[in-house]
């Protein structure tokens, strides 16, 4: 009898502070997982979701979505076959929220997510 293979993935939640990364204008809450998620820890409070797995196939969906979700795989549009720094990711997320005229991630999330979960 064949055994079922259980696929699991580690989820990492990290807060980066301006005292450690001087280019940050605010705390940056990041959730990282190999797979993309529809919802993640602290999403309604401005955390961003970084994922791989999709090889750039969700880049257009992520760009059109209001979600602060980014495919950081090396073959995605954001990385463009280069390694990404935290500053690259922060700049991409800041650019996304500024398109909607928001200045920080918490304000962006308050206007886009929180009413849906409260």
C-alpha positions as CSV (number, residue, x, y, z in Angstrom):
1,X,0.0,0.0,0.0
2,X,1.4,3.4,-1.0
3,X,1.8,6.0,1.8
4,X,0.4,9.4,1.4
5,X,3.0,12.2,1.2
6,X,2.2,15.1,3.4
7,X,3.5,18.4,2.1
8,X,4.2,21.0,4.6
9,X,5.9,24.4,4.5
10,X,7.3,26.6,7.1
11,X,5.9,30.0,7.6
12,X,8.2,32.7,8.9
13,X,6.9,35.9,10.4
14,X,9.5,38.7,11.0
15,X,9.4,42.4,11.9
16,X,12.2,44.5,10.5
17,X,12.9,47.8,12.4
18,X,14.2,51.1,11.1
19,X,17.0,50.9,13.7
20,X,18.3,47.8,11.9
21,X,17.5,48.7,8.3
22,X,17.8,52.6,8.1
23,X,16.0,52.8,4.7
24,X,12.7,51.8,6.5
25,X,10.4,54.6,7.4
26,X,8.3,52.3,9.6
27,X,8.4,48.7,11.0
28,X,8.1,46.2,8.2
29,X,6.1,43.1,9.1
30,X,6.9,40.3,6.7
31,X,5.3,36.8,6.4
32,X,7.4,34.4,4.2
33,X,6.3,31.0,2.9
34,X,7.3,28.9,-0.1
35,X,3.7,29.0,-1.2
36,X,1.5,32.1,-1.8
37,X,-1.3,32.6,0.7
38,X,-4.6,34.4,0.4
39,X,-4.5,35.5,4.0
40,X,-1.6,35.7,6.4
41,X,-0.6,36.8,9.9
42,X,-1.2,40.5,10.5
43,X,-2.4,41.1,6.9
44,X,-5.2,43.5,8.2
45,X,-2.5,45.5,9.9
46,X,-0.1,46.0,7.0
47,X,2.1,42.9,6.9
48,X,3.4,41.8,3.5
49,X,3.5,38.3,2.1
50,X,6.6,37.0,0.3
51,X,6.4,33.7,-1.5
52,X,8.1,31.6,-4.2
53,X,6.9,28.4,-5.9
54,X,5.1,30.1,-8.8
55,X,8.0,31.0,-11.0
56,X,6.5,34.3,-11.9
57,X,3.1,32.9,-12.9
58,X,1.3,35.0,-10.3
59,X,3.2,38.2,-10.9
60,X,0.3,39.8,-12.9
61,X,-2.3,38.6,-10.4
62,X,-0.2,39.9,-7.5
63,X,0.2,43.3,-9.3
64,X,-3.5,43.7,-10.0
65,X,-4.5,42.5,-6.5
66,X,-4.8,44.9,-3.6
67,X,-2.9,42.4,-1.5
68,X,0.6,43.2,-0.4
69,X,1.8,39.8,-1.8
70,X,5.0,39.4,-3.8
71,X,6.6,36.5,-5.6
72,X,10.3,36.8,-4.6
73,X,11.5,33.8,-6.6
74,X,14.5,34.4,-8.7
75,X,12.6,33.9,-11.9
76,X,9.8,36.3,-11.1
77,X,9.4,39.8,-12.4
78,X,10.5,41.5,-9.2
79,X,13.8,39.6,-8.9
80,X,14.4,39.4,-12.7
81,X,17.1,36.7,-12.2
82,X,18.8,38.7,-9.5
83,X,18.9,38.3,-5.7
84,X,16.5,40.6,-3.9
85,X,17.4,42.7,-0.9
86,X,15.1,43.7,1.9
87,X,15.3,47.2,0.5
88,X,14.2,46.0,-3.0
89,X,11.1,44.4,-1.4
90,X,10.4,47.4,0.7
91,X,10.6,49.7,-2.3
92,X,8.2,47.4,-4.3
93,X,5.7,47.4,-1.5
94,X,6.0,51.2,-1.0
95,X,5.5,51.7,-4.7
96,X,2.3,49.6,-4.6
97,X,0.7,51.5,-1.7
98,X,1.7,54.9,-3.2
99,X,-0.3,54.1,-6.3
100,X,-3.4,54.2,-4.1
101,X,-2.2,57.4,-2.4
102,X,-1.3,55.8,1.0
103,X,1.9,56.6,2.9
104,X,2.2,53.6,5.1
105,X,1.3,49.9,5.2
106,X,-1.0,50.1,8.2
107,X,-3.1,52.9,6.6
108,X,-3.3,51.0,3.4
109,X,-4.4,47.8,5.2
110,X,-7.0,49.7,7.3
111,X,-8.6,51.0,4.1
112,X,-8.4,47.7,2.1
113,X,-8.6,44.8,4.5
114,X,-9.9,45.5,8.0
115,X,-13.5,46.3,7.2
116,X,-13.7,42.8,5.6
117,X,-12.5,41.1,8.8
118,X,-14.1,43.2,11.5
